[in-house]
């Protein structure tokens, strides 16, 4: 199904794809807002989510400095440029597209963060005060984890990290000590946790607890095997619920992937309409629209092996969507066009109700 909307009200013409404003900022564009190099960054510092419009490279550098400082203060920083229109290669999910980077240089970390932002990826940054090391992961899709029910009881501890990177980084990471011969290194969202308090409230080293997750056997750089307990929440649990559509952005790409011809926005609230999608835990979904295009339709949804959101009743058609940003309050998804609309790039932004 391909729902049609009047999205010719707002246009942004002939600007660089990596610099365009408003792809999902959900604000009507003005002459002032189309200046080159402007970005709209959505970010999360710990559990706090924010959004900032960055006008030029100087402001962008200043914001990246703030992100590095937040990380040095002990918070995980995640950010995504909602104005990035570069389309990732179809079919490549988080596991194939994730990029990791570690350095003790603040400037090198900032340069890597810039590169990943230009590539249209969501970037996660942490800092280890013990070693003075920044660590980053960038991905197209939000991390996807199969739901598991296995539980393990033991004592929380901070232990030396196994040699998993080159050069070897000396730091302590969180682990669940089940027995003298059984230590489970704790992983969440692709990271070895560096603090017990990072992944659970009110627990400290030495506390007895039970954790649920997926037990995996992995190898370090020397070929030695060790066990990790992946306690990441399945992405299905984060998607489930009712979401209100804030805006649809459609970018018509030019002859080069670095340029675009124009972007149009459809903002339901500005048109006196309301659109919502309910994703239920049982895999069913309902699309509801009120106003001039009032309608309702039922369908199904799922997360495939590449971490893509599969649902045929989403606005703008298409059945597979990259999940670029997903928090308790905001979801941003995107897809490249195919067939008759090849050369177009779609992005939807939702707010959880």
Phi and psi in degrees as a GROMACS rama.xvg file:
@    title "Ramachandran Plot"
@    xaxis  label "Phi"
@    yaxis  label "Psi"
@TYPE xy
-124.553  98.8725  UNK-2
-73.4779  133.479  UNK-3
-105.225  133.704  UNK-4
-128.935  156.182  UNK-5
-79.5058  93.6643  UNK-6
-113.923  31.2838  UNK-7
-102.344  15.0184  UNK-8
-75.6439  -31.9279  UNK-9
-128.17  133.129  UNK-10
-138.578  141.01  UNK-11
-122.987  124.22  UNK-12
-120.084  136.493  UNK-13
54.2347  55.0142  UNK-14
-125.72  162.227  UNK-15
-63.3145  139.743  UNK-16
-60.9143  -41.3091  UNK-17
-77.5948  -0.711024  UNK-18
-118.19  0.778889  UNK-19
-73.4477  148.475  UNK-20
-102.474  144.543  UNK-21
90.8856  7.80978  UNK-22
-58.1651  -36.1359  UNK-23
-142.909  22.4159  UNK-24
-77.3503  -15.0301  UNK-25
59.6294  36.4707  UNK-26
-127.177  142.34  UNK-27
-67.4057  135.188  UNK-28
-77.655  151.433  UNK-29
-129.394  172.599  UNK-30
-59.1325  -37.3303  UNK-31
-65.2053  -33.2895  UNK-32
-83.2298  -2.78952  UNK-33
-98.8782  14.1779  UNK-34
-62.9293  146.606  UNK-35
-58.803  155.458  UNK-36
70.9162  11.5994  UNK-37
-83.5222  139.255  UNK-38
-128.265  152.814  UNK-39
-119.592  108.166  UNK-40
-104.111  122.813  UNK-41
-99.4879  136.182  UNK-42
-145.516  161.016  UNK-43
-134.21  129.64  UNK-44
-115.848  105.825  UNK-45
65.0098  -123.306  UNK-46
-98.7687  1.99915  UNK-47
-96.0371  128.63  UNK-48
-108.769  141.864  UNK-49
-145.435  177.936  UNK-50
-146.939  137.874  UNK-51
-142.418  134.255  UNK-52
-89.9783  125.348  UNK-53
-113.707  119.145  UNK-54
-81.5421  -32.9147  UNK-55
-151.224  -178.926  UNK-56
-65.1752  -32.6334  UNK-57
-64.0286  -44.3683  UNK-58
-68.1056  -34.9677  UNK-59
-64.5614  -43.9735  UNK-60
-62.0306  -39.9024  UNK-61
-65.227  -38.9118  UNK-62
-68.0888  -40.929  UNK-63
-63.0344  -35.8317  UNK-64
-62.1804  -41.29  UNK-65
-62.837  -41.8952  UNK-66
-60.8612  -42.1654  UNK-67
-63.4026  -39.2962  UNK-68
-67.2613  -40.0952  UNK-69
-59.2492  -42.954  UNK-70
-63.9307  -41.591  UNK-71
-62.3417  -28.2119  UNK-72
-78.429  -1.06352  UNK-73
105.837  2.87369  UNK-74
-100.035  144.62  UNK-75
-78.6854  132.894  UNK-76
-113.575  128.532  UNK-77
-125.643  134.633  UNK-78
-145.541  160.177  UNK-79
-152.568  136.818  UNK-80
-87.072  106.537  UNK-81
-69.522  -11.0539  UNK-82
-97.1663  11.5116  UNK-83
-84.4149  125.988  UNK-84
-111.024  9.89056  UNK-85
-73.0837  125.991  UNK-86
-89.4093  126.984  UNK-87
-69.7942  161.215  UNK-88
-64.9746  130.644  UNK-89
-60.5742  136.086  UNK-90
91.4384  -4.74698  UNK-91
-99.983  114.123  UNK-92
-97.0207  -166.318  UNK-93
-59.0973  -42.7284  UNK-94
-64.6154  -33.6816  UNK-95
-88.2355  -22.4362  UNK-96
-107.936  -6.37655  UNK-97
-63.9811  138.394  UNK-98
-124.539  129.65  UNK-99
-114.534  152.569  UNK-100
-155.629  139.719  UNK-101
-136.552  142.146  UNK-102
-162.598  156.048  UNK-103
-97.1068  0.762282  UNK-104
-98.9619  121.372  UNK-105
-61.4445  -41.6798  UNK-106
-64.7048  -40.6356  UNK-107
-64.3819  -38.7597  UNK-108
-64.0881  -44.1287  UNK-109
-62.8099  -40.5053  UNK-110
-62.9819  -41.5008  UNK-111
-65.3073  -41.9101  UNK-112
-59.9431  -39.8228  UNK-113
-63.4748  -44.2648  UNK-114
-61.4151  -42.827  UNK-115
-69.2607  -35.7599  UNK-116
-63.6728  -41.7395  UNK-117
-63.4177  -30.8615  UNK-118
-78.5241  -0.81874  UNK-119
78.2885  24.9817  UNK-120
-101.504  157.16  UNK-121
-84.4477  132.871  UNK-122
-116.849  133.167  UNK-123
-119.428  131.645  UNK-124
-130.292  135.888  UNK-125
-132.083  164.842  UNK-126
-137.856  136.756  UNK-127
-105.355  107.495  UNK-128
-65.643  -25.4293  UNK-129
-67.8311  -42.0202  UNK-130
-105.484  -8.14907  UNK-131
68.5977  32.9261  UNK-132
-111.806  129.833  UNK-133
-89.7614  139.256  UNK-134
-128.333  135.268  UNK-135
-133.492  150.269  UNK-136
-132.978  134.757  UNK-137
-126.458  140.19  UNK-138
-150.659  157.678  UNK-139
-81.5727  -52.7888  UNK-140
-98.1678  149.595  UNK-141
-57.5082  144.286  UNK-142
-53.8464  136.575  UNK-143
-113.201  127.753  UNK-144
-133.568  133.772  UNK-145
-69.9449  141.218  UNK-146
-74.3344  131.826  UNK-147
-130.612  158.351  UNK-148
-119.827  6.00186  UNK-149
-70.8696  135.975  UNK-150
-121.909  146.184  UNK-151
-135.74  134.05  UNK-152
-111.619  135.409  UNK-153
-174.029  -161.574  UNK-154
-109.055  130.076  UNK-155
-71.2912  140.538  UNK-156
-152.794  157.689  UNK-157
-105.367  121.329  UNK-158
-128.563  165.333  UNK-159
-65.0257  135.09  UNK-160
-71.0709  136.537  UNK-161
-66.7822  157.242  UNK-162
-73.6001  93.0719  UNK-163
-110.743  -5.06262  UNK-164
-130.84  159.592  UNK-165
-124.209  117.809  UNK-166
-72.2067  160.246  UNK-167
-67.9995  130.647  UNK-168
-102.721  129.277  UNK-169
-91.5332  111.41  UNK-170
-158.362  167.249  UNK-171
-106.302  144.262  UNK-172
-130.202  163.922  UNK-173
-78.708  144.587  UNK-174
-148.308  156.061  UNK-175
-108.281  113.199  UNK-176
-89.3503  103.909  UNK-177
-82.0079  -38.0662  UNK-178
-155.568  179.011  UNK-179
-60.0656  -31.801  UNK-180
-106.413  7.06471  UNK-181
-132.095  101.874  UNK-182
-116.905  123.333  UNK-183
-106.465  109.827  UNK-184
-71.008  134.128  UNK-185
-94.5191  126.164  UNK-186
-119.142  137.737  UNK-187
-140.021  127.731  UNK-188
52.5379  39.7822  UNK-189
87.0323  0.378961  UNK-190
-113.688  141.509  UNK-191
-72.5627  122.199  UNK-192
-67.867  131.085  UNK-193
-94.9461  -4.48747  UNK-194
-148.868  137.587  UNK-195
-59.6453  -38.9257  UNK-196
-72.2272  -11.0237  UNK-197
-66.0265  -37.6076  UNK-198
-108.819  -5.64334  UNK-199
-153.67  147.076  UNK-200
-86.6988  135.236  UNK-201
76.4769  8.07337  UNK-202
-111.007  146.675  UNK-203
-137.443  163.601  UNK-204
-52.2636  134.945  UNK-205
98.9346  -15.5809  UNK-206
-77.2505  143.237  UNK-207
-85.1943  135.294  UNK-208
-157.154  168.045  UNK-209
-120.36  126.315  UNK-210
-118.378  143.106  UNK-211
-107.233  140.694  UNK-212
175.229  -172.515  UNK-213
-101.273  122.064  UNK-214
-86.1057  126.51  UNK-215
-128.911  148.016  UNK-216
-106.028  119.594  UNK-217
-126.65  171.655  UNK-218
-119.296  146.131  UNK-219
-84.8672  -175.487  UNK-220
-69.0472  -13.3074  UNK-221
-97.4433  3.20061  UNK-222
86.3593  5.89519  UNK-223
-83.2107  137.464  UNK-224
-89.2203  144.946  UNK-225
-148.287  164.033  UNK-226
-102.346  138.299  UNK-227
-123.73  146.442  UNK-228
-112.74  108.342  UNK-229
-86.987  108.592  UNK-230
-100.067  14.2354  UNK-231
-60.9831  139.748  UNK-232
-73.1279  140.48  UNK-233
-63.2692  140.912  UNK-234
-63.9048  -26.1421  UNK-235
-56.913  -38.2204  UNK-236
-67.0023  -28.7049  UNK-237
-79.9824  -32.3673  UNK-238
-75.2124  -36.4924  UNK-239
-56.7652  137.223  UNK-240
134.98  -170.767  UNK-241
-105.481  130.847  UNK-242
-124.712  135.094  UNK-243
-97.2892  132.193  UNK-244
-76.1709  119.664  UNK-245
-85.3329  -43.8151  UNK-246
-164.555  159.52  UNK-247
-118.076  130.984  UNK-248
-119.348  129.789  UNK-249
-121.665  118.618  UNK-250
-106.11  127.573  UNK-251
-95.7416  112.948  UNK-252
-81.1696  150.056  UNK-253
-85.2348  -161.393  UNK-254
-69.6202  -21.9959  UNK-255
-113.431  145.33  UNK-256
-66.9441  -12.5085  UNK-257
-85.0488  -9.7241  UNK-258
-127.773  158.034  UNK-259
-129.242  159.156  UNK-260
-89.7046  -49.4945  UNK-261
-164.054  160.197  UNK-262
-129.683  135.8  UNK-263
-119.103  146.338  UNK-264
-118.185  139.816  UNK-265
-118.106  120.378  UNK-266
-117.49  103.79  UNK-267
-52.7251  -45.2334  UNK-268
-60.4549  -39.0555  UNK-269
-67.1702  -22.254  UNK-270
-99.0726  10.3597  UNK-271
71.8818  26.0042  UNK-272
-123.229  167.974  UNK-273
-142.111  133.422  UNK-274
-130.543  132.747  UNK-275
-138.986  153.21  UNK-276
-127.195  131.854  UNK-277
-107.931  119.868  UNK-278
-104.532  112.434  UNK-279
-92.882  155.648  UNK-280
-60.9966  -26.9111  UNK-281
-82.0216  3.88359  UNK-282
91.8771  2.01391  UNK-283
-93.642  158.361  UNK-284
-144.644  153.735  UNK-285
-135.016  128.7  UNK-286
-100.545  128.952  UNK-287
-133.003  129.372  UNK-288
-127.775  139.256  UNK-289
-119.798  160.821  UNK-290
103.575  -150.352  UNK-291
-62.3719  -32.7733  UNK-292
-106.835  39.2765  UNK-293
-58.973  129.791  UNK-294
-167.171  168.092  UNK-295
-147.264  140.36  UNK-296
-149.558  140.677  UNK-297
-101.435  151.199  UNK-298
-162.013  -159.541  UNK-299
-129.534  164.528  UNK-300
-147.103  157.79  UNK-301
-163.036  169.253  UNK-302
-113.034  122.181  UNK-303
-83.8662  -177.096  UNK-304
-64.6326  -21.6283  UNK-305
-92.0895  6.38489  UNK-306
79.1454  16.1866  UNK-307
-89.6777  144.762  UNK-308
-81.0373  119.773  UNK-309
-108.143  114.976  UNK-310
-162.126  125.106  UNK-311
-89.317  -3.9109  UNK-312
-105.344  11.6652  UNK-313
-71.6513  150.135  UNK-314
-59.0371  151.084  UNK-315
73.8481  13.1583  UNK-316
69.4683  -166.189  UNK-317
79.8263  146.492  UNK-318
-115.047  -9.43824  UNK-319
-129.861  127.844  UNK-320
-129.888  135.074  UNK-321
-71.9174  137.862  UNK-322
-98.0947  99.4966  UNK-323
-82.5894  -30.0639  UNK-324
-150.158  131.975  UNK-325
-149.917  113.382  UNK-326
-130.192  -174.078  UNK-327
-68.2139  -13.57  UNK-328
-122.549  -21.3282  UNK-329
-134.735  139.531  UNK-330
-134.886  128.683  UNK-331
-121.472  124.832  UNK-332
-127.184  156.708  UNK-333
-151.105  161.978  UNK-334
-158.444  147.125  UNK-335
-81.2672  150.801  UNK-336
-73.5395  165.134  UNK-337
-148.639  160.417  UNK-338
64.956  -124.345  UNK-339
-64.3413  -27.774  UNK-340
-107.892  24.2172  UNK-341
-60.5398  136.73  UNK-342
101.468  -9.84985  UNK-343
-98.9376  155.02  UNK-344
-135.097  125.933  UNK-345
-109.056  140.648  UNK-346
-140.25  131.891  UNK-347
-117.888  139.319  UNK-348
-120.758  130.636  UNK-349
-120.36  152.534  UNK-350
-120.016  133.376  UNK-351
-74.3786  135.209  UNK-352
